[in-house]
Amino acid sequence: MDDVLNYHTTPVEAGQIAQAAGVKALVYHHIVPPLPNTGLEPLFLQGVSQVYGGALRIGTDGDWISMPAGSTAVNMASRL
């Protein structure tokens, strides 16, 4: 686990990249190490709202994300 930061982006770094790119929705996935419960999500996302202003969520199995053709909408829903 010591080398994880060499090839993974922190939540804040991903937020900065998304903001600079004009991304409307940011979904975090492949979290290393995985969060053992949803109670840790606020800690994981700490600082992201200061650098990114779009829709934000931590992806879970069963999530459905659609971007309708001819629209700027991003629809995010969970099947769980």
C-alpha positions, 0 to 999 in steps of 0.5 A, a space after each residue: 500500500 505504500 506505493 498507492 499514491 504513486 499511481 492513484 489520484 487523491 479525491 481533492 486532486 480528482 476534484 481539481 482536474 474535474 473542475 478545470 475540465 468543466 466536468 458536470 458530474 464526478 463519480 469516484 470508483 476504484 477507491 484504494 484502500 476500499 472504504 469499509 462503510 459509508 460512514 467514512 465517505 465524508 472523511 474521504 471526500 473532505 476538501 473536494 467541495 472547496 475545489 469542485 462545484 459539480 455533482 459528486 458521488 462515490 460509485 457503488 455496484 449497480 449505479 446507473 449513469 446516463 448522458 442523454 444525446 442532445 442534452 447537457 444533463 447527467 443522470 445518476 441513479 442507484 439500483 440499490 
